[in-house]
Amino acid sequence: MEKQIKLFLEFLENDKKLSENTLQSYRRDIVQFQEYLDNERLSYSKVSQQEIKKYIEYLKKIGKKTSTASRNLASIRSFYQFLLRNRKVKKDPTEGMQSPKIDKKAPSVLSSEEVELLLEQPNDMDLKGIRDKAMLEFAYATGMRVTEIISLNVSDVNFDKSYVVCSMETKKEIFL
């Protein structure tokens, strides 16, 4: 299984171009699954859907959150789809499996005092501090994500009409 994991991770890195953090999550999930299979004396190529369900229950039993178990199942599903495409297994045991339901929490909202404290954090005595303060204020004023802000180009800003075009996934216009 170790060879297949290595090939899978190389595929994710080179073909799918996943970020390092995402790759680490896949690696951690698949290696943990491998350790479980080894402890249970199961072969990855002969795992049944029932055994994967037992693994998800095991994760919950050892205190993993539902969101973690759901991410683990997604990683295992991707791994088996990779194995199926490469003819290393005859069947994907995760096919048709539902991910554990994740409870949605309401987002926490900062109070006006907390926002003021946050905006006061950067030391605007040097260029880095001025940049950080501008980014925080811009994020607060527009609701844009940090990744959206750092990908902005000067051409995305219409100074005359006071709006910015966020050109990440969606071409949304944000009026200032």
Sequence and secondary structure as in RCSB ss.txt:
>XXXX:A:sequence
MEKQIKLFLEFLENDKKLSENTLQSYRRDIVQFQEYLDNERLSYSKVSQQEIKKYIEYLKKIGKKTSTASRNLAS
IRSFYQFLLRNRKVKKDPTEGMQSPKIDKKAPSVLSSEEVELLLEQPNDMDLKGIRDKAMLEFAYATGMRVTEII
SLNVSDVNFDKSYVVCSMETKKEIFL
>XXXX:A:secstr
 HHHHHHHHHHHHHTS   HHHHHHHHHHHHHHHHHHHHTT  GGG  HHHHHHHHHHHHHTT  HHHHHHHHHH
HHHHHHHHHHTTS SS TTTT               HHHHHHHHH S TTSHHHHHHHHHHHHHHHH   HHHHH
T  GGGEETTTTEEEEESSSEEEEE 
